[in-house]
Amino acid sequence: MADALSIREARAHLAEVVTRAEAGEITVITRKGERVGAVVPIEILDAVEEAADELAAREAEQHRGDPTVSMGELLADLFDSPPGSAGSAV
C-alpha cells in the first residue's frame, strides 16, 4: 500500500519522497484528504508512457484506411461554420 502525504507534508519532506521513489516506493499526494497525484519510481512512469504509446499506435492502425481531410479543409470548416454548428469535415 502506498503511503499518502498532504501537499504540505510532501513539500516538507521532498528529498525523502524522492529517495523512496528511487527505492521503488509510491507516495500518494493528497489535498484536503483527496488523492490528487503521486510520486512514482521512474520505471512506472516509463511503463505507463510506453503503454499509452502502444495504445495510440493500435488506435491509429485501426483507422489507417479512414478518409482524411487536409489541414486547409479542416480550418475552413472550423472557421466558416456558423457558431454552434458541428461542421462537416469528414
N, CA, C and O atoms as a GROMACS GRO file, in nm:
protein
  360
    1MET      N    1   0.085  -0.119   0.000
    1MET     CA    2   0.000   0.000   0.000
    1MET      C    3   0.089   0.124   0.000
    1MET      O    4   0.184   0.133   0.078
    2ALA      N    5   0.059   0.216  -0.085
    2ALA     CA    6   0.138   0.340  -0.096
    2ALA      C    7   0.109   0.432   0.022
    2ALA      O    8  -0.004   0.442   0.069
    3ASP      N    9   0.215   0.498   0.069
    3ASP     CA   10   0.198   0.599   0.173
    3ASP      C   11   0.131   0.721   0.112
    3ASP      O   12   0.148   0.749  -0.006
    4ALA      N   13   0.055   0.794   0.193
    4ALA     CA   14  -0.008   0.917   0.147
    4ALA      C   15   0.039   1.033   0.233
    4ALA      O   16   0.048   1.023   0.355
    5LEU      N   17   0.070   1.144   0.166
    5LEU     CA   18   0.112   1.266   0.235
    5LEU      C   19   0.032   1.383   0.180
    5LEU      O   20  -0.004   1.386   0.062
    6SER      N   21   0.005   1.478   0.267
    6SER     CA   22  -0.056   1.602   0.218
    6SER      C   23   0.048   1.677   0.136
    6SER      O   24   0.167   1.648   0.144
    7ILE      N   25   0.002   1.773   0.059
    7ILE     CA   26   0.095   1.855  -0.019
    7ILE      C   27   0.196   1.920   0.074
    7ILE      O   28   0.316   1.924   0.045
    8ARG      N   29   0.149   1.971   0.185
    8ARG     CA   30   0.239   2.036   0.282
    8ARG      C   31   0.345   1.939   0.332
    8ARG      O   32   0.463   1.973   0.338
    9GLU      N   33   0.304   1.816   0.369
    9GLU     CA   34   0.399   1.717   0.417
    9GLU      C   35   0.497   1.676   0.306
    9GLU      O   36   0.617   1.662   0.331
   10ALA      N   37   0.446   1.659   0.185
   10ALA     CA   38   0.532   1.620   0.074
   10ALA      C   39   0.636   1.728   0.045
   10ALA      O   40   0.752   1.698   0.019
   11ARG      N   41   0.592   1.853   0.050
   11ARG     CA   42   0.684   1.964   0.027
   11ARG      C   43   0.794   1.966   0.134
   11ARG      O   44   0.911   1.986   0.104
   12ALA      N   45   0.754   1.945   0.259
   12ALA     CA   46   0.849   1.949   0.370
   12ALA      C   47   0.948   1.833   0.365
   12ALA      O   48   1.059   1.843   0.418
   13HIS      N   49   0.909   1.722   0.302
   13HIS     CA   50   0.992   1.602   0.300
   13HIS      C   51   1.023   1.556   0.157
   13HIS      O   52   1.034   1.437   0.131
   14LEU      N   53   1.035   1.651   0.065
   14LEU     CA   54   1.051   1.617  -0.076
   14LEU      C   55   1.171   1.526  -0.101
   14LEU      O   56   1.160   1.429  -0.175
   15ALA      N   57   1.284   1.556  -0.042
   15ALA     CA   58   1.404   1.473  -0.065
   15ALA      C   59   1.377   1.329  -0.024
   15ALA      O   60   1.417   1.236  -0.094
   16GLU      N   61   1.310   1.310   0.090
   16GLU     CA   62   1.278   1.175   0.136
   16GLU      C   63   1.180   1.106   0.041
   16GLU      O   64   1.195   0.987   0.012
   17VAL      N   65   1.081   1.180  -0.007
   17VAL     CA   66   0.983   1.124  -0.100
   17VAL      C   67   1.053   1.078  -0.228
   17VAL      O   68   1.023   0.970  -0.280
   18VAL      N   69   1.146   1.159  -0.279
   18VAL     CA   70   1.219   1.123  -0.400
   18VAL      C   71   1.309   1.002  -0.374
   18VAL      O   72   1.319   0.914  -0.459
   19THR      N   73   1.373   0.997  -0.259
   19THR     CA   74   1.457   0.882  -0.224
   19THR      C   75   1.373   0.755  -0.220
   19THR      O   76   1.416   0.650  -0.267
   20ARG      N   77   1.253   0.765  -0.165
   20ARG     CA   78   1.163   0.649  -0.160
   20ARG      C   79   1.122   0.607  -0.301
   20ARG      O   80   1.112   0.487  -0.328
   21ALA      N   81   1.099   0.703  -0.389
   21ALA     CA   82   1.065   0.669  -0.528
   21ALA      C   83   1.182   0.596  -0.594
   21ALA      O   84   1.162   0.499  -0.668
   22GLU      N   85   1.303   0.643  -0.568
   22GLU     CA   86   1.422   0.574  -0.621
   22GLU      C   87   1.431   0.430  -0.572
   22GLU      O   88   1.483   0.343  -0.641
   23ALA      N   89   1.380   0.406  -0.452
   23ALA     CA   90   1.382   0.272  -0.393
   23ALA      C   91   1.263   0.188  -0.438
   23ALA      O   92   1.248   0.074  -0.394
   24GLY      N   93   1.178   0.243  -0.525
   24GLY     CA   94   1.066   0.167  -0.578
   24GLY      C   95   0.933   0.190  -0.510
   24GLY      O   96   0.836   0.121  -0.540
   25GLU      N   97   0.928   0.284  -0.418
   25GLU     CA   98   0.804   0.310  -0.344
   25GLU      C   99   0.722   0.422  -0.408
   25GLU      O  100   0.777   0.513  -0.470
   26ILE      N  101   0.591   0.413  -0.394
   26ILE     CA  102   0.499   0.514  -0.444
   26ILE      C  103   0.450   0.597  -0.326
   26ILE      O  104   0.417   0.542  -0.221
   27THR      N  105   0.445   0.728  -0.344
   27THR     CA  106   0.389   0.816  -0.243
   27THR      C  107   0.272   0.891  -0.306
   27THR      O  108   0.288   0.960  -0.406
   28VAL      N  109   0.155   0.876  -0.247
   28VAL     CA  110   0.035   0.945  -0.294
   28VAL      C  111   0.030   1.082  -0.229
   28VAL      O  112   0.058   1.096  -0.110
   29ILE      N  113  -0.004   1.184  -0.308
   29ILE     CA  114  -0.015   1.321  -0.258
   29ILE      C  115  -0.163   1.355  -0.247
   29ILE      O  116  -0.241   1.331  -0.338
   30THR      N  117  -0.200   1.412  -0.132
   30THR     CA  118  -0.340   1.447  -0.109
   30THR      C  119  -0.356   1.598  -0.090
   30THR      O  120  -0.264   1.668  -0.047
   31ARG      N  121  -0.475   1.645  -0.122
   31ARG     CA  122  -0.515   1.784  -0.095
   31ARG      C  123  -0.653   1.776  -0.029
   31ARG      O  124  -0.747   1.723  -0.087
   32LYS      N  125  -0.662   1.829   0.090
   32LYS     CA  126  -0.787   1.825   0.168
   32LYS      C  127  -0.840   1.682   0.179
   32LYS      O  128  -0.961   1.659   0.173
   33GLY      N  129  -0.747   1.588   0.196
   33GLY     CA  130  -0.785   1.448   0.214
   33GLY      C  131  -0.813   1.371   0.087
   33GLY      O  132  -0.834   1.250   0.093
   34GLU      N  133  -0.814   1.436  -0.027
   34GLU     CA  134  -0.842   1.370  -0.155
   34GLU      C  135  -0.712   1.340  -0.228
   34GLU      O  136  -0.622   1.424  -0.231
   35ARG      N  137  -0.701   1.223  -0.286
   35ARG     CA  138  -0.583   1.187  -0.364
   35ARG      C  139  -0.578   1.270  -0.492
   35ARG      O  140  -0.675   1.270  -0.568
   36VAL      N  141  -0.467   1.340  -0.515
   36VAL     CA  142  -0.457   1.427  -0.633
   36VAL      C  143  -0.336   1.396  -0.720
   36VAL      O  144  -0.330   1.443  -0.834
   37GLY      N  145  -0.242   1.318  -0.672
   37GLY     CA  146  -0.123   1.288  -0.751
   37GLY      C  147  -0.038   1.186  -0.680
   37GLY      O  148  -0.073   1.134  -0.574
   38ALA      N  149   0.076   1.157  -0.743
   38ALA     CA  150   0.167   1.060  -0.682
   38ALA      C  151   0.308   1.083  -0.731
   38ALA      O  152   0.330   1.129  -0.843
   39VAL      N  153   0.403   1.051  -0.646
   39VAL     CA  154   0.543   1.046  -0.684
   39VAL      C  155   0.574   0.898  -0.699
   39VAL      O  156   0.562   0.820  -0.604
   40VAL      N  157   0.613   0.860  -0.820
   40VAL     CA  158   0.633   0.718  -0.851
   40VAL      C  159   0.774   0.695  -0.902
   40VAL      O  160   0.839   0.787  -0.951
   41PRO      N  161   0.823   0.572  -0.890
   41PRO     CA  162   0.952   0.540  -0.950
   41PRO      C  163   0.947   0.568  -1.100
   41PRO      O  164   0.844   0.547  -1.164
   42ILE      N  165   1.056   0.613  -1.156
   42ILE     CA  166   1.060   0.650  -1.298
   42ILE      C  167   1.026   0.531  -1.386
   42ILE      O  168   0.972   0.549  -1.495
   43GLU      N  169   1.056   0.409  -1.342
   43GLU     CA  170   1.022   0.291  -1.422
   43GLU      C  171   0.872   0.278  -1.441
   43GLU      O  172   0.827   0.233  -1.546
   44ILE      N  173   0.796   0.318  -1.342
   44ILE     CA  174   0.650   0.312  -1.354
   44ILE      C  175   0.603   0.415  -1.456
   44ILE      O  176   0.520   0.384  -1.541
   45LEU      N  177   0.655   0.536  -1.448
   45LEU     CA  178   0.619   0.639  -1.546
   45LEU      C  179   0.657   0.594  -1.686
   45LEU      O  180   0.578   0.609  -1.780
   46ASP      N  181   0.776   0.538  -1.703
   46ASP     CA  182   0.820   0.491  -1.834
   46ASP      C  183   0.725   0.384  -1.887
   46ASP      O  184   0.690   0.384  -2.005
   47ALA      N  185   0.682   0.291  -1.801
   47ALA     CA  186   0.592   0.184  -1.842
   47ALA      C  187   0.455   0.240  -1.882
   47ALA      O  188   0.395   0.194  -1.980
   48VAL      N  189   0.406   0.337  -1.807
   48VAL     CA  190   0.277   0.399  -1.840
   48VAL      C  191   0.286   0.470  -1.974
   48VAL      O  192   0.196   0.457  -2.058
   49GLU      N  193   0.393   0.546  -1.996
   49GLU     CA  194   0.410   0.618  -2.123
   49GLU      C  195   0.423   0.521  -2.240
   49GLU      O  196   0.367   0.545  -2.346
   50GLU      N  197   0.496   0.411  -2.220
   50GLU     CA  198   0.511   0.311  -2.325
   50GLU      C  199   0.376   0.246  -2.358
   50GLU      O  200   0.344   0.225  -2.475
   51ALA      N  201   0.298   0.216  -2.255
   51ALA     CA  202   0.166   0.156  -2.276
   51ALA      C  203   0.074   0.255  -2.349
   51ALA      O  204  -0.002   0.214  -2.437
   52ALA      N  205   0.081   0.382  -2.314
   52ALA     CA  206  -0.002   0.483  -2.381
   52ALA      C  207   0.038   0.496  -2.528
   52ALA      O  208  -0.048   0.508  -2.615
   53ASP      N  209   0.169   0.493  -2.556
   53ASP     CA  210   0.216   0.498  -2.695
   53ASP      C  211   0.167   0.377  -2.773
   53ASP      O  212   0.123   0.391  -2.888
   54GLU      N  213   0.174   0.260  -2.713
   54GLU     CA  214   0.127   0.138  -2.780
   54GLU      C  215  -0.022   0.145  -2.807
   54GLU      O  216  -0.068   0.108  -2.916
   55LEU      N  217  -0.098   0.193  -2.712
   55LEU     CA  218  -0.243   0.207  -2.731
   55LEU      C  219  -0.274   0.306  -2.843
   55LEU      O  220  -0.362   0.280  -2.926
   56ALA      N  221  -0.203   0.417  -2.846
   56ALA     CA  222  -0.224   0.516  -2.952
   56ALA      C  223  -0.187   0.457  -3.088
   56ALA      O  224  -0.256   0.482  -3.187
   57ALA      N  225  -0.079   0.379  -3.095
   57ALA     CA  226  -0.039   0.317  -3.221
   57ALA      C  227  -0.143   0.217  -3.268
   57ALA      O  228  -0.173   0.211  -3.388
   58ARG      N  229  -0.198   0.140  -3.177
   58ARG     CA  230  -0.304   0.044  -3.214
   58ARG      C  231  -0.428   0.116  -3.265
   58ARG      O  232  -0.489   0.075  -3.364
   59GLU      N  233  -0.464   0.224  -3.198
   59GLU     CA  234  -0.581   0.303  -3.240
   59GLU      C  235  -0.557   0.362  -3.378
   59GLU      O  236  -0.647   0.359  -3.463
   60ALA      N  237  -0.439   0.416  -3.402
   60ALA     CA  238  -0.406   0.474  -3.532
   60ALA      C  239  -0.412   0.366  -3.641
   60ALA      O  240  -0.462   0.391  -3.750
   61GLU      N  241  -0.360   0.248  -3.610
   61GLU     CA  242  -0.360   0.139  -3.708
   61GLU      C  243  -0.503   0.100  -3.747
   61GLU      O  244  -0.528   0.067  -3.862
   62GLN      N  245  -0.594   0.102  -3.652
   62GLN     CA  246  -0.733   0.067  -3.680
   62GLN      C  247  -0.798   0.166  -3.776
   62GLN      O  248  -0.894   0.132  -3.845
   63HIS      N  249  -0.746   0.288  -3.782
   63HIS     CA  250  -0.806   0.392  -3.865
   63HIS      C  251  -0.720   0.427  -3.986
   63HIS      O  252  -0.740   0.530  -4.050
   64ARG      N  253  -0.623   0.340  -4.017
   64ARG     CA  254  -0.530   0.368  -4.126
   64ARG      C  255  -0.602   0.395  -4.258
   64ARG      O  256  -0.561   0.486  -4.332
   65GLY      N  257  -0.705   0.322  -4.290
   65GLY     CA  258  -0.774   0.338  -4.419
   65GLY      C  259  -0.887   0.439  -4.418
   65GLY      O  260  -0.954   0.458  -4.520
   66ASP      N  261  -0.911   0.505  -4.306
   66ASP     CA  262  -1.020   0.602  -4.299
   66ASP      C  263  -0.992   0.720  -4.392
   66ASP      O  264  -0.877   0.755  -4.416
   67PRO      N  265  -1.099   0.782  -4.444
   67PRO     CA  266  -1.078   0.901  -4.527
   67PRO      C  267  -1.015   1.013  -4.444
   67PRO      O  268  -1.036   1.023  -4.323
   68THR      N  269  -0.938   1.096  -4.512
   68THR     CA  270  -0.870   1.205  -4.443
   68THR      C  271  -0.917   1.340  -4.495
   68THR      O  272  -0.981   1.350  -4.599
   69VAL      N  273  -0.883   1.443  -4.420
   69VAL     CA  274  -0.918   1.581  -4.455
   69VAL      C  275  -0.788   1.661  -4.447
   69VAL      O  276  -0.710   1.644  -4.354
   70SER      N  277  -0.766   1.747  -4.544
   70SER     CA  278  -0.646   1.830  -4.539
   70SER      C  279  -0.660   1.934  -4.429
   70SER      O  280  -0.770   1.964  -4.383
   71MET      N  281  -0.547   1.989  -4.386
   71MET     CA  282  -0.548   2.092  -4.282
   71MET      C  283  -0.628   2.213  -4.331
   71MET      O  284  -0.703   2.273  -4.254
   72GLY      N  285  -0.613   2.248  -4.458
   72GLY     CA  286  -0.688   2.361  -4.514
   72GLY      C  287  -0.838   2.338  -4.507
   72GLY      O  288  -0.913   2.429  -4.471
   73GLU      N  289  -0.882   2.217  -4.541
   73GLU     CA  290  -1.025   2.185  -4.534
   73GLU      C  291  -1.074   2.188  -4.390
   73GLU      O  292  -1.184   2.238  -4.362
   74LEU      N  293  -0.994   2.136  -4.299
   74LEU     CA  294  -1.032   2.136  -4.158
   74LEU      C  295  -1.046   2.278  -4.106
   74LEU      O  296  -1.146   2.311  -4.041
   75LEU      N  297  -0.948   2.363  -4.134
   75LEU     CA  298  -0.954   2.502  -4.087
   75LEU      C  299  -1.070   2.577  -4.151
   75LEU      O  300  -1.138   2.654  -4.083
   76ALA      N  301  -1.092   2.556  -4.279
   76ALA     CA  302  -1.204   2.622  -4.347
   76ALA      C  303  -1.335   2.579  -4.282
   76ALA      O  304  -1.423   2.662  -4.259
   77ASP      N  305  -1.348   2.451  -4.254
   77ASP     CA  306  -1.471   2.402  -4.192
   77ASP      C  307  -1.488   2.459  -4.052
   77ASP      O  308  -1.599   2.495  -4.012
   78LEU      N  309  -1.379   2.466  -3.977
   78LEU     CA  310  -1.388   2.518  -3.840
   78LEU      C  311  -1.424   2.666  -3.837
   78LEU      O  312  -1.505   2.708  -3.754
   79PHE      N  313  -1.366   2.744  -3.927
   79PHE     CA  314  -1.383   2.889  -3.920
   79PHE      C  315  -1.494   2.942  -4.010
   79PHE      O  316  -1.535   3.057  -3.995
   80ASP      N  317  -1.544   2.860  -4.102
   80ASP     CA  318  -1.651   2.905  -4.190
   80ASP      C  319  -1.788   2.856  -4.145
   80ASP      O  320  -1.890   2.896  -4.201
   81SER      N  321  -1.792   2.771  -4.044
   81SER     CA  322  -1.919   2.718  -3.996
   81SER      C  323  -1.987   2.821  -3.907
   81SER      O  324  -1.920   2.894  -3.834
   82PRO      N  325  -2.120   2.826  -3.912
   82PRO     CA  326  -2.192   2.917  -3.823
   82PRO      C  327  -2.168   2.878  -3.677
   82PRO      O  328  -2.151   2.759  -3.648
   83PRO      N  329  -2.165   2.974  -3.586
   83PRO     CA  330  -2.146   2.942  -3.444
   83PRO      C  331  -2.247   2.839  -3.396
   83PRO      O  332  -2.366   2.847  -3.428
   84GLY      N  333  -2.199   2.742  -3.320
   84GLY     CA  334  -2.288   2.640  -3.265
   84GLY      C  335  -2.304   2.518  -3.353
   84GLY      O  336  -2.357   2.417  -3.308
   85SER      N  337  -2.260   2.525  -3.481
   85SER     CA  338  -2.273   2.407  -3.565
   85SER      C  339  -2.149   2.321  -3.547
   85SER      O  340  -2.043   2.371  -3.510
   86ALA      N  341  -2.163   2.192  -3.573
   86ALA     CA  342  -2.052   2.100  -3.553
   86ALA      C  343  -1.960   2.094  -3.674
   86ALA      O  344  -1.853   2.035  -3.665
   87GLY      N  345  -1.996   2.153  -3.785
   87GLY     CA  346  -1.915   2.146  -3.905
   87GLY      C  347  -1.941   2.018  -3.980
   87GLY      O  348  -2.022   1.936  -3.937
   88SER      N  349  -1.873   2.001  -4.093
   88SER     CA  350  -1.898   1.884  -4.173
   88SER      C  351  -1.772   1.820  -4.227
   88SER      O  352  -1.777   1.750  -4.327
   89ALA      N  353  -1.657   1.844  -4.164
   89ALA     CA  354  -1.532   1.785  -4.211
   89ALA      C  355  -1.532   1.636  -4.183
   89ALA      O  356  -1.534   1.597  -4.066
   90VAL      N  357  -1.531   1.553  -4.286
   90VAL     CA  358  -1.522   1.409  -4.271
   90VAL      C  359  -1.443   1.354  -4.385
   90VAL      O  360  -1.423   1.232  -4.393
   0.00000   0.00000   0.00000
